[in-house]
Amino acid sequence: MSRYPWLSKIDKRWTLFLDRDGVINEKLEGDYVKHIDEFHFINRTLEALELLGNRFGVIVIVTNQQGIGKGLMAEEELLGIHQYMLSEIFNHGGRIDGVFYCPYLAEDDPPCRKPNTGMAFEARDRFPEIDFKRSVMVGDSVSDMEFGHRLGMKCVRVSHSDEEHLSVPSLFHFASAISSQ
């Protein structure tokens, strides 16, 4: 972690952008989380969010949800999943200040769909204190990393190896690294 001196600079002026599937909850390979009973927090994520809430000023989720655009789930179902997620995070001492999602198909290339930056600007409209240069994007995909780079953010990849980015096995590992600074 010494290759990343910016970790020690993180304080309440910083914003944390999080992807959802594969970072907060278990990703369903080849499918979408369409119902609350399919939403399972990754081990120690709730603990991580409590730690991160003590460090970052704003924490938001930015998530592509094209299952809606494909007609596999209704927007109301997604909102129910997010309400459940937020309630569990709050009940375990953590917080998420905003959830932004893009329901459109990848093939349509809408401005809100990562790696496009529409959700970041939507978040900044709601939280004007967001400074992208003092923001961290934590995601598990190339599009998450590209989203962060386009905005000048620090990028952390939840992965077992990534030569270009700070790579951690889980959100909890990232939270632990920051807490130890």
Rosetta constraint file for C-alpha pairs under 8 A:
AtomPair CA 1 CA 5 HARMONIC 7.71 0.50
AtomPair CA 1 CA 166 HARMONIC 7.92 0.50
AtomPair CA 1 CA 177 HARMONIC 7.50 0.50
AtomPair CA 4 CA 166 HARMONIC 7.60 0.50
AtomPair CA 5 CA 9 HARMONIC 7.49 0.50
AtomPair CA 6 CA 10 HARMONIC 6.88 0.50
AtomPair CA 7 CA 177 HARMONIC 7.92 0.50
AtomPair CA 7 CA 178 HARMONIC 6.01 0.50
AtomPair CA 7 CA 181 HARMONIC 7.10 0.50
AtomPair CA 8 CA 178 HARMONIC 6.93 0.50
AtomPair CA 8 CA 181 HARMONIC 5.25 0.50
AtomPair CA 10 CA 14 HARMONIC 6.03 0.50
AtomPair CA 10 CA 55 HARMONIC 6.92 0.50
AtomPair CA 10 CA 56 HARMONIC 7.09 0.50
AtomPair CA 10 CA 134 HARMONIC 7.97 0.50
AtomPair CA 10 CA 178 HARMONIC 7.84 0.50
AtomPair CA 11 CA 55 HARMONIC 5.38 0.50
AtomPair CA 11 CA 56 HARMONIC 5.69 0.50
AtomPair CA 11 CA 57 HARMONIC 7.15 0.50
AtomPair CA 12 CA 55 HARMONIC 5.82 0.50
AtomPair CA 12 CA 56 HARMONIC 4.62 0.50
AtomPair CA 12 CA 57 HARMONIC 3.96 0.50
AtomPair CA 12 CA 58 HARMONIC 7.59 0.50
AtomPair CA 13 CA 56 HARMONIC 6.87 0.50
AtomPair CA 13 CA 57 HARMONIC 5.53 0.50
AtomPair CA 13 CA 129 HARMONIC 7.93 0.50
AtomPair CA 13 CA 134 HARMONIC 7.21 0.50
AtomPair CA 14 CA 56 HARMONIC 5.39 0.50
AtomPair CA 14 CA 57 HARMONIC 5.69 0.50
AtomPair CA 14 CA 58 HARMONIC 6.90 0.50
AtomPair CA 14 CA 130 HARMONIC 7.39 0.50
AtomPair CA 14 CA 131 HARMONIC 7.38 0.50
AtomPair CA 14 CA 134 HARMONIC 4.98 0.50
AtomPair CA 14 CA 135 HARMONIC 5.42 0.50
AtomPair CA 14 CA 136 HARMONIC 7.78 0.50
AtomPair CA 15 CA 56 HARMONIC 5.71 0.50
AtomPair CA 15 CA 57 HARMONIC 5.88 0.50
AtomPair CA 15 CA 58 HARMONIC 4.72 0.50
AtomPair CA 15 CA 59 HARMONIC 5.77 0.50
AtomPair CA 15 CA 60 HARMONIC 7.79 0.50
AtomPair CA 15 CA 130 HARMONIC 6.28 0.50
AtomPair CA 15 CA 131 HARMONIC 7.45 0.50
AtomPair CA 15 CA 132 HARMONIC 7.80 0.50
AtomPair CA 15 CA 134 HARMONIC 6.53 0.50
AtomPair CA 15 CA 135 HARMONIC 4.59 0.50
AtomPair CA 15 CA 136 HARMONIC 6.43 0.50
AtomPair CA 16 CA 56 HARMONIC 6.45 0.50
AtomPair CA 16 CA 58 HARMONIC 6.27 0.50
AtomPair CA 16 CA 59 HARMONIC 4.70 0.50
AtomPair CA 16 CA 60 HARMONIC 6.29 0.50
AtomPair CA 16 CA 135 HARMONIC 5.72 0.50
AtomPair CA 16 CA 136 HARMONIC 5.04 0.50
AtomPair CA 16 CA 137 HARMONIC 6.23 0.50
AtomPair CA 16 CA 138 HARMONIC 7.60 0.50
AtomPair CA 17 CA 59 HARMONIC 6.06 0.50
AtomPair CA 17 CA 60 HARMONIC 5.07 0.50
AtomPair CA 17 CA 61 HARMONIC 5.70 0.50
AtomPair CA 17 CA 62 HARMONIC 6.64 0.50
AtomPair CA 17 CA 135 HARMONIC 7.15 0.50
AtomPair CA 17 CA 136 HARMONIC 5.94 0.50
AtomPair CA 17 CA 137 HARMONIC 4.67 0.50
AtomPair CA 17 CA 138 HARMONIC 6.24 0.50
AtomPair CA 18 CA 23 HARMONIC 7.31 0.50
AtomPair CA 18 CA 59 HARMONIC 7.59 0.50
AtomPair CA 18 CA 60 HARMONIC 6.16 0.50
AtomPair CA 18 CA 61 HARMONIC 4.63 0.50
AtomPair CA 18 CA 62 HARMONIC 6.02 0.50
AtomPair CA 18 CA 137 HARMONIC 5.91 0.50
AtomPair CA 18 CA 138 HARMONIC 5.01 0.50
AtomPair CA 18 CA 139 HARMONIC 6.18 0.50
AtomPair CA 19 CA 23 HARMONIC 6.05 0.50
AtomPair CA 19 CA 24 HARMONIC 7.39 0.50
AtomPair CA 19 CA 61 HARMONIC 5.68 0.50
AtomPair CA 19 CA 62 HARMONIC 5.34 0.50
AtomPair CA 19 CA 63 HARMONIC 5.43 0.50
AtomPair CA 19 CA 137 HARMONIC 7.80 0.50
AtomPair CA 19 CA 138 HARMONIC 6.33 0.50
AtomPair CA 19 CA 139 HARMONIC 4.97 0.50
AtomPair CA 19 CA 140 HARMONIC 7.43 0.50
AtomPair CA 19 CA 144 HARMONIC 7.22 0.50
AtomPair CA 20 CA 24 HARMONIC 5.12 0.50
AtomPair CA 20 CA 25 HARMONIC 6.37 0.50
AtomPair CA 20 CA 61 HARMONIC 6.44 0.50
AtomPair CA 20 CA 62 HARMONIC 7.06 0.50
AtomPair CA 20 CA 63 HARMONIC 5.76 0.50
AtomPair CA 20 CA 139 HARMONIC 7.83 0.50
AtomPair CA 21 CA 25 HARMONIC 5.28 0.50
AtomPair CA 21 CA 26 HARMONIC 6.08 0.50
AtomPair CA 21 CA 27 HARMONIC 4.94 0.50
AtomPair CA 21 CA 63 HARMONIC 7.70 0.50
AtomPair CA 22 CA 26 HARMONIC 5.23 0.50
AtomPair CA 22 CA 27 HARMONIC 4.75 0.50
AtomPair CA 22 CA 42 HARMONIC 7.85 0.50
AtomPair CA 22 CA 139 HARMONIC 7.57 0.50
AtomPair CA 22 CA 140 HARMONIC 6.08 0.50
AtomPair CA 22 CA 158 HARMONIC 7.76 0.50
AtomPair CA 23 CA 42 HARMONIC 7.31 0.50
AtomPair CA 23 CA 138 HARMONIC 7.55 0.50
AtomPair CA 23 CA 139 HARMONIC 6.19 0.50
AtomPair CA 23 CA 140 HARMONIC 6.50 0.50
AtomPair CA 23 CA 158 HARMONIC 6.68 0.50
AtomPair CA 23 CA 170 HARMONIC 6.90 0.50
AtomPair CA 23 CA 171 HARMONIC 6.28 0.50
AtomPair CA 24 CA 41 HARMONIC 5.88 0.50
AtomPair CA 24 CA 42 HARMONIC 5.91 0.50
AtomPair CA 24 CA 45 HARMONIC 6.09 0.50
AtomPair CA 24 CA 171 HARMONIC 7.37 0.50
AtomPair CA 25 CA 39 HARMONIC 6.38 0.50
AtomPair CA 25 CA 40 HARMONIC 5.30 0.50
AtomPair CA 25 CA 41 HARMONIC 4.15 0.50
AtomPair CA 25 CA 42 HARMONIC 4.97 0.50
AtomPair CA 26 CA 39 HARMONIC 7.13 0.50
AtomPair CA 26 CA 40 HARMONIC 5.72 0.50
AtomPair CA 26 CA 41 HARMONIC 6.12 0.50
AtomPair CA 26 CA 42 HARMONIC 5.49 0.50
AtomPair CA 27 CA 32 HARMONIC 7.71 0.50
AtomPair CA 27 CA 33 HARMONIC 7.61 0.50
AtomPair CA 28 CA 32 HARMONIC 5.92 0.50
AtomPair CA 28 CA 33 HARMONIC 6.63 0.50
AtomPair CA 32 CA 67 HARMONIC 6.35 0.50
AtomPair CA 33 CA 38 HARMONIC 5.57 0.50
AtomPair CA 33 CA 39 HARMONIC 6.12 0.50
AtomPair CA 34 CA 38 HARMONIC 6.81 0.50
AtomPair CA 34 CA 67 HARMONIC 7.77 0.50
AtomPair CA 34 CA 72 HARMONIC 7.43 0.50
AtomPair CA 34 CA 73 HARMONIC 5.85 0.50
AtomPair CA 34 CA 77 HARMONIC 6.86 0.50
AtomPair CA 34 CA 78 HARMONIC 6.96 0.50
AtomPair CA 35 CA 39 HARMONIC 6.91 0.50
AtomPair CA 35 CA 77 HARMONIC 6.54 0.50
AtomPair CA 35 CA 78 HARMONIC 7.64 0.50
AtomPair CA 35 CA 81 HARMONIC 6.59 0.50
AtomPair CA 36 CA 80 HARMONIC 7.26 0.50
AtomPair CA 36 CA 81 HARMONIC 5.14 0.50
AtomPair CA 36 CA 84 HARMONIC 7.29 0.50
AtomPair CA 39 CA 81 HARMONIC 7.34 0.50
AtomPair CA 41 CA 45 HARMONIC 6.44 0.50
AtomPair CA 41 CA 46 HARMONIC 7.55 0.50
AtomPair CA 44 CA 48 HARMONIC 6.19 0.50
AtomPair CA 44 CA 172 HARMONIC 5.94 0.50
AtomPair CA 45 CA 49 HARMONIC 6.15 0.50
AtomPair CA 45 CA 170 HARMONIC 7.96 0.50
AtomPair CA 45 CA 171 HARMONIC 6.20 0.50
AtomPair CA 45 CA 172 HARMONIC 5.77 0.50
AtomPair CA 46 CA 50 HARMONIC 6.49 0.50
AtomPair CA 46 CA 88 HARMONIC 7.91 0.50
AtomPair CA 46 CA 89 HARMONIC 5.86 0.50
AtomPair CA 46 CA 92 HARMONIC 6.27 0.50
AtomPair CA 46 CA 93 HARMONIC 7.98 0.50
AtomPair CA 46 CA 94 HARMONIC 6.85 0.50
AtomPair CA 47 CA 51 HARMONIC 6.53 0.50
AtomPair CA 47 CA 92 HARMONIC 7.25 0.50
AtomPair CA 47 CA 93 HARMONIC 7.96 0.50
AtomPair CA 47 CA 94 HARMONIC 7.59 0.50
AtomPair CA 47 CA 172 HARMONIC 7.16 0.50
AtomPair CA 48 CA 52 HARMONIC 6.11 0.50
AtomPair CA 48 CA 171 HARMONIC 6.32 0.50
AtomPair CA 48 CA 172 HARMONIC 4.60 0.50
AtomPair CA 48 CA 173 HARMONIC 7.98 0.50
AtomPair CA 48 CA 175 HARMONIC 5.40 0.50
AtomPair CA 48 CA 176 HARMONIC 7.54 0.50
AtomPair CA 49 CA 53 HARMONIC 5.89 0.50
AtomPair CA 49 CA 89 HARMONIC 7.25 0.50
AtomPair CA 49 CA 93 HARMONIC 7.88 0.50
AtomPair CA 49 CA 94 HARMONIC 5.01 0.50
AtomPair CA 49 CA 95 HARMONIC 6.76 0.50
AtomPair CA 49 CA 172 HARMONIC 7.95 0.50
AtomPair CA 49 CA 175 HARMONIC 7.65 0.50
AtomPair CA 50 CA 54 HARMONIC 6.72 0.50
AtomPair CA 50 CA 89 HARMONIC 7.98 0.50
AtomPair CA 50 CA 92 HARMONIC 7.18 0.50
AtomPair CA 50 CA 93 HARMONIC 5.27 0.50
AtomPair CA 50 CA 94 HARMONIC 3.89 0.50
AtomPair CA 50 CA 95 HARMONIC 6.99 0.50
AtomPair CA 51 CA 55 HARMONIC 6.95 0.50
AtomPair CA 51 CA 94 HARMONIC 7.49 0.50
AtomPair CA 51 CA 175 HARMONIC 6.17 0.50
AtomPair CA 51 CA 176 HARMONIC 7.85 0.50
AtomPair CA 51 CA 179 HARMONIC 7.17 0.50
AtomPair CA 52 CA 56 HARMONIC 6.09 0.50
AtomPair CA 52 CA 94 HARMONIC 7.81 0.50
AtomPair CA 52 CA 175 HARMONIC 5.86 0.50
AtomPair CA 53 CA 57 HARMONIC 7.49 0.50
AtomPair CA 53 CA 59 HARMONIC 7.37 0.50
AtomPair CA 53 CA 94 HARMONIC 5.87 0.50
AtomPair CA 53 CA 95 HARMONIC 6.09 0.50
AtomPair CA 58 CA 96 HARMONIC 7.82 0.50
AtomPair CA 58 CA 97 HARMONIC 6.27 0.50
AtomPair CA 58 CA 127 HARMONIC 7.91 0.50
AtomPair CA 58 CA 130 HARMONIC 7.60 0.50
AtomPair CA 59 CA 95 HARMONIC 7.40 0.50
AtomPair CA 59 CA 96 HARMONIC 5.28 0.50
AtomPair CA 59 CA 97 HARMONIC 5.40 0.50
AtomPair CA 59 CA 98 HARMONIC 7.01 0.50
AtomPair CA 60 CA 96 HARMONIC 5.73 0.50
AtomPair CA 60 CA 97 HARMONIC 5.59 0.50
AtomPair CA 60 CA 98 HARMONIC 4.79 0.50
AtomPair CA 60 CA 99 HARMONIC 5.71 0.50
AtomPair CA 60 CA 100 HARMONIC 7.47 0.50
AtomPair CA 60 CA 123 HARMONIC 7.52 0.50
AtomPair CA 61 CA 96 HARMONIC 7.36 0.50
AtomPair CA 61 CA 98 HARMONIC 6.40 0.50
AtomPair CA 61 CA 99 HARMONIC 4.73 0.50
AtomPair CA 61 CA 100 HARMONIC 5.95 0.50
AtomPair CA 61 CA 101 HARMONIC 7.93 0.50
AtomPair CA 62 CA 99 HARMONIC 6.28 0.50
AtomPair CA 62 CA 100 HARMONIC 4.90 0.50
AtomPair CA 62 CA 101 HARMONIC 5.72 0.50
AtomPair CA 62 CA 119 HARMONIC 6.37 0.50
AtomPair CA 62 CA 120 HARMONIC 7.60 0.50
AtomPair CA 63 CA 99 HARMONIC 7.95 0.50
AtomPair CA 63 CA 100 HARMONIC 6.40 0.50
AtomPair CA 63 CA 101 HARMONIC 4.75 0.50
AtomPair CA 63 CA 102 HARMONIC 6.47 0.50
AtomPair CA 63 CA 114 HARMONIC 7.81 0.50
AtomPair CA 64 CA 101 HARMONIC 5.63 0.50
AtomPair CA 64 CA 102 HARMONIC 4.87 0.50
AtomPair CA 64 CA 103 HARMONIC 6.52 0.50
AtomPair CA 64 CA 104 HARMONIC 7.95 0.50
AtomPair CA 64 CA 113 HARMONIC 5.92 0.50
AtomPair CA 64 CA 114 HARMONIC 6.67 0.50
AtomPair CA 65 CA 69 HARMONIC 7.78 0.50
AtomPair CA 65 CA 101 HARMONIC 6.31 0.50
AtomPair CA 65 CA 102 HARMONIC 5.55 0.50
AtomPair CA 65 CA 103 HARMONIC 4.76 0.50
AtomPair CA 65 CA 104 HARMONIC 7.12 0.50
AtomPair CA 66 CA 70 HARMONIC 6.16 0.50
AtomPair CA 66 CA 102 HARMONIC 6.97 0.50
AtomPair CA 66 CA 103 HARMONIC 4.75 0.50
AtomPair CA 66 CA 104 HARMONIC 5.11 0.50
AtomPair CA 66 CA 105 HARMONIC 5.13 0.50
AtomPair CA 66 CA 106 HARMONIC 7.11 0.50
AtomPair CA 67 CA 71 HARMONIC 6.27 0.50
AtomPair CA 67 CA 72 HARMONIC 5.20 0.50
AtomPair CA 67 CA 73 HARMONIC 5.99 0.50
AtomPair CA 67 CA 103 HARMONIC 7.05 0.50
AtomPair CA 68 CA 72 HARMONIC 5.87 0.50
AtomPair CA 68 CA 73 HARMONIC 5.10 0.50
AtomPair CA 68 CA 74 HARMONIC 5.73 0.50
AtomPair CA 68 CA 75 HARMONIC 6.30 0.50
AtomPair CA 68 CA 103 HARMONIC 5.35 0.50
AtomPair CA 68 CA 104 HARMONIC 7.07 0.50
AtomPair CA 69 CA 103 HARMONIC 5.55 0.50
AtomPair CA 69 CA 104 HARMONIC 4.88 0.50
AtomPair CA 69 CA 105 HARMONIC 5.48 0.50
AtomPair CA 70 CA 105 HARMONIC 6.99 0.50
AtomPair CA 73 CA 77 HARMONIC 6.44 0.50
AtomPair CA 73 CA 78 HARMONIC 7.42 0.50
AtomPair CA 74 CA 78 HARMONIC 6.74 0.50
AtomPair CA 75 CA 79 HARMONIC 6.23 0.50
AtomPair CA 76 CA 80 HARMONIC 6.17 0.50
AtomPair CA 77 CA 81 HARMONIC 6.31 0.50
AtomPair CA 78 CA 82 HARMONIC 6.22 0.50
AtomPair CA 79 CA 83 HARMONIC 6.06 0.50
AtomPair CA 80 CA 84 HARMONIC 6.23 0.50
AtomPair CA 81 CA 85 HARMONIC 6.15 0.50
AtomPair CA 82 CA 86 HARMONIC 6.02 0.50
AtomPair CA 82 CA 99 HARMONIC 7.87 0.50
AtomPair CA 83 CA 87 HARMONIC 6.07 0.50
AtomPair CA 84 CA 88 HARMONIC 6.23 0.50
AtomPair CA 85 CA 89 HARMONIC 6.20 0.50
AtomPair CA 86 CA 90 HARMONIC 6.07 0.50
AtomPair CA 86 CA 95 HARMONIC 7.34 0.50
AtomPair CA 86 CA 96 HARMONIC 6.80 0.50
AtomPair CA 87 CA 91 HARMONIC 6.02 0.50
AtomPair CA 88 CA 92 HARMONIC 6.25 0.50
AtomPair CA 89 CA 93 HARMONIC 6.57 0.50
AtomPair CA 89 CA 94 HARMONIC 5.11 0.50
AtomPair CA 89 CA 95 HARMONIC 6.02 0.50
AtomPair CA 89 CA 96 HARMONIC 7.65 0.50
AtomPair CA 90 CA 94 HARMONIC 5.01 0.50
AtomPair CA 90 CA 95 HARMONIC 5.45 0.50
AtomPair CA 98 CA 123 HARMONIC 7.45 0.50
AtomPair CA 100 CA 119 HARMONIC 6.12 0.50
AtomPair CA 100 CA 122 HARMONIC 7.76 0.50
AtomPair CA 100 CA 123 HARMONIC 7.28 0.50
AtomPair CA 101 CA 112 HARMONIC 7.75 0.50
AtomPair CA 101 CA 119 HARMONIC 7.15 0.50
AtomPair CA 102 CA 112 HARMONIC 5.57 0.50
AtomPair CA 102 CA 113 HARMONIC 5.54 0.50
AtomPair CA 102 CA 119 HARMONIC 7.65 0.50
AtomPair CA 104 CA 108 HARMONIC 7.21 0.50
AtomPair CA 104 CA 110 HARMONIC 6.80 0.50
AtomPair CA 104 CA 113 HARMONIC 7.30 0.50
AtomPair CA 105 CA 109 HARMONIC 7.12 0.50
AtomPair CA 105 CA 110 HARMONIC 7.73 0.50
AtomPair CA 106 CA 110 HARMONIC 7.40 0.50
AtomPair CA 106 CA 113 HARMONIC 7.10 0.50
AtomPair CA 109 CA 113 HARMONIC 6.71 0.50
AtomPair CA 110 CA 116 HARMONIC 7.66 0.50
AtomPair CA 111 CA 116 HARMONIC 5.49 0.50
AtomPair CA 111 CA 117 HARMONIC 6.59 0.50
AtomPair CA 111 CA 118 HARMONIC 5.08 0.50
AtomPair CA 112 CA 116 HARMONIC 6.03 0.50
AtomPair CA 112 CA 117 HARMONIC 6.21 0.50
AtomPair CA 112 CA 118 HARMONIC 4.08 0.50
AtomPair CA 112 CA 119 HARMONIC 5.18 0.50
AtomPair CA 113 CA 117 HARMONIC 7.29 0.50
AtomPair CA 113 CA 118 HARMONIC 7.05 0.50
AtomPair CA 113 CA 119 HARMONIC 7.47 0.50
AtomPair CA 114 CA 118 HARMONIC 7.93 0.50
AtomPair CA 114 CA 119 HARMONIC 7.92 0.50
AtomPair CA 114 CA 143 HARMONIC 5.89 0.50
AtomPair CA 114 CA 144 HARMONIC 6.50 0.50
AtomPair CA 114 CA 147 HARMONIC 5.86 0.50
AtomPair CA 115 CA 143 HARMONIC 4.72 0.50
AtomPair CA 115 CA 144 HARMONIC 6.15 0.50
AtomPair CA 115 CA 145 HARMONIC 7.82 0.50
AtomPair CA 115 CA 146 HARMONIC 5.59 0.50
AtomPair CA 115 CA 147 HARMONIC 4.26 0.50
AtomPair CA 116 CA 147 HARMONIC 6.13 0.50
AtomPair CA 117 CA 121 HARMONIC 6.70 0.50
AtomPair CA 117 CA 147 HARMONIC 6.10 0.50
AtomPair CA 117 CA 150 HARMONIC 7.47 0.50
AtomPair CA 117 CA 151 HARMONIC 7.44 0.50
AtomPair CA 118 CA 122 HARMONIC 6.21 0.50
AtomPair CA 119 CA 123 HARMONIC 6.11 0.50
AtomPair CA 120 CA 124 HARMONIC 6.25 0.50
AtomPair CA 121 CA 125 HARMONIC 6.08 0.50
AtomPair CA 122 CA 126 HARMONIC 6.56 0.50
AtomPair CA 123 CA 127 HARMONIC 6.00 0.50
AtomPair CA 123 CA 130 HARMONIC 7.97 0.50
AtomPair CA 124 CA 128 HARMONIC 5.02 0.50
AtomPair CA 124 CA 129 HARMONIC 7.18 0.50
AtomPair CA 124 CA 130 HARMONIC 5.54 0.50
AtomPair CA 130 CA 134 HARMONIC 7.72 0.50
AtomPair CA 130 CA 135 HARMONIC 7.60 0.50
AtomPair CA 131 CA 135 HARMONIC 6.48 0.50
AtomPair CA 132 CA 151 HARMONIC 6.01 0.50
AtomPair CA 132 CA 152 HARMONIC 6.13 0.50
AtomPair CA 132 CA 153 HARMONIC 5.58 0.50
AtomPair CA 133 CA 151 HARMONIC 7.57 0.50
AtomPair CA 133 CA 152 HARMONIC 5.53 0.50
AtomPair CA 133 CA 153 HARMONIC 5.37 0.50
AtomPair CA 133 CA 154 HARMONIC 7.66 0.50
AtomPair CA 134 CA 153 HARMONIC 6.80 0.50
AtomPair CA 134 CA 154 HARMONIC 7.85 0.50
AtomPair CA 135 CA 153 HARMONIC 5.18 0.50
AtomPair CA 135 CA 154 HARMONIC 6.32 0.50
AtomPair CA 136 CA 148 HARMONIC 7.46 0.50
AtomPair CA 136 CA 153 HARMONIC 5.42 0.50
AtomPair CA 136 CA 154 HARMONIC 4.68 0.50
AtomPair CA 136 CA 155 HARMONIC 5.65 0.50
AtomPair CA 136 CA 156 HARMONIC 7.21 0.50
AtomPair CA 137 CA 144 HARMONIC 7.27 0.50
AtomPair CA 137 CA 145 HARMONIC 7.22 0.50
AtomPair CA 137 CA 148 HARMONIC 5.57 0.50
AtomPair CA 137 CA 153 HARMONIC 6.50 0.50
AtomPair CA 137 CA 154 HARMONIC 6.27 0.50
AtomPair CA 137 CA 155 HARMONIC 4.88 0.50
AtomPair CA 137 CA 156 HARMONIC 6.13 0.50
AtomPair CA 138 CA 144 HARMONIC 7.45 0.50
AtomPair CA 138 CA 145 HARMONIC 7.92 0.50
AtomPair CA 138 CA 155 HARMONIC 6.06 0.50
AtomPair CA 138 CA 156 HARMONIC 4.75 0.50
AtomPair CA 138 CA 157 HARMONIC 5.81 0.50
AtomPair CA 138 CA 158 HARMONIC 7.00 0.50
AtomPair CA 138 CA 171 HARMONIC 7.89 0.50
AtomPair CA 139 CA 144 HARMONIC 5.28 0.50
AtomPair CA 139 CA 145 HARMONIC 6.83 0.50
AtomPair CA 139 CA 155 HARMONIC 7.92 0.50
AtomPair CA 139 CA 156 HARMONIC 6.56 0.50
AtomPair CA 139 CA 157 HARMONIC 5.23 0.50
AtomPair CA 139 CA 158 HARMONIC 5.88 0.50
AtomPair CA 140 CA 144 HARMONIC 6.74 0.50
AtomPair CA 140 CA 157 HARMONIC 5.26 0.50
AtomPair CA 140 CA 158 HARMONIC 4.75 0.50
AtomPair CA 140 CA 159 HARMONIC 6.25 0.50
AtomPair CA 141 CA 145 HARMONIC 6.61 0.50
AtomPair CA 141 CA 157 HARMONIC 7.27 0.50
AtomPair CA 142 CA 146 HARMONIC 6.16 0.50
AtomPair CA 143 CA 147 HARMONIC 6.00 0.50
AtomPair CA 144 CA 148 HARMONIC 6.38 0.50
AtomPair CA 145 CA 149 HARMONIC 6.17 0.50
AtomPair CA 145 CA 155 HARMONIC 5.96 0.50
AtomPair CA 145 CA 156 HARMONIC 7.56 0.50
AtomPair CA 145 CA 157 HARMONIC 7.21 0.50
AtomPair CA 146 CA 150 HARMONIC 6.06 0.50
AtomPair CA 147 CA 151 HARMONIC 6.72 0.50
AtomPair CA 148 CA 152 HARMONIC 6.27 0.50
AtomPair CA 148 CA 153 HARMONIC 4.93 0.50
AtomPair CA 148 CA 154 HARMONIC 6.76 0.50
AtomPair CA 148 CA 155 HARMONIC 6.03 0.50
AtomPair CA 149 CA 153 HARMONIC 5.71 0.50
AtomPair CA 149 CA 154 HARMONIC 7.33 0.50
AtomPair CA 149 CA 155 HARMONIC 7.22 0.50
AtomPair CA 155 CA 165 HARMONIC 6.27 0.50
AtomPair CA 155 CA 166 HARMONIC 6.84 0.50
AtomPair CA 156 CA 165 HARMONIC 5.95 0.50
AtomPair CA 156 CA 166 HARMONIC 4.93 0.50
AtomPair CA 156 CA 167 HARMONIC 5.80 0.50
AtomPair CA 156 CA 168 HARMONIC 7.28 0.50
AtomPair CA 157 CA 162 HARMONIC 7.23 0.50
AtomPair CA 157 CA 165 HARMONIC 6.40 0.50
AtomPair CA 157 CA 166 HARMONIC 6.22 0.50
AtomPair CA 157 CA 167 HARMONIC 4.80 0.50
AtomPair CA 157 CA 168 HARMONIC 6.31 0.50
AtomPair CA 158 CA 167 HARMONIC 5.88 0.50
AtomPair CA 158 CA 168 HARMONIC 5.06 0.50
AtomPair CA 158 CA 169 HARMONIC 5.39 0.50
AtomPair CA 158 CA 170 HARMONIC 5.48 0.50
AtomPair CA 158 CA 171 HARMONIC 6.94 0.50
AtomPair CA 159 CA 167 HARMONIC 5.84 0.50
AtomPair CA 159 CA 168 HARMONIC 5.84 0.50
AtomPair CA 159 CA 169 HARMONIC 5.32 0.50
AtomPair CA 159 CA 170 HARMONIC 7.48 0.50
AtomPair CA 160 CA 167 HARMONIC 6.69 0.50
AtomPair CA 160 CA 168 HARMONIC 6.51 0.50
AtomPair CA 160 CA 169 HARMONIC 5.47 0.50
AtomPair CA 161 CA 167 HARMONIC 6.04 0.50
AtomPair CA 161 CA 168 HARMONIC 7.86 0.50
AtomPair CA 162 CA 166 HARMONIC 7.18 0.50
AtomPair CA 162 CA 167 HARMONIC 5.67 0.50
AtomPair CA 163 CA 167 HARMONIC 7.87 0.50
AtomPair CA 168 CA 173 HARMONIC 6.10 0.50
AtomPair CA 168 CA 174 HARMONIC 6.27 0.50
AtomPair CA 169 CA 173 HARMONIC 6.52 0.50
AtomPair CA 170 CA 174 HARMONIC 6.72 0.50
AtomPair CA 171 CA 175 HARMONIC 6.22 0.50
AtomPair CA 172 CA 176 HARMONIC 6.06 0.50
AtomPair CA 173 CA 177 HARMONIC 6.19 0.50
AtomPair CA 174 CA 178 HARMONIC 6.38 0.50
AtomPair CA 175 CA 179 HARMONIC 6.08 0.50
AtomPair CA 176 CA 180 HARMONIC 6.15 0.50
AtomPair CA 177 CA 181 HARMONIC 6.77 0.50
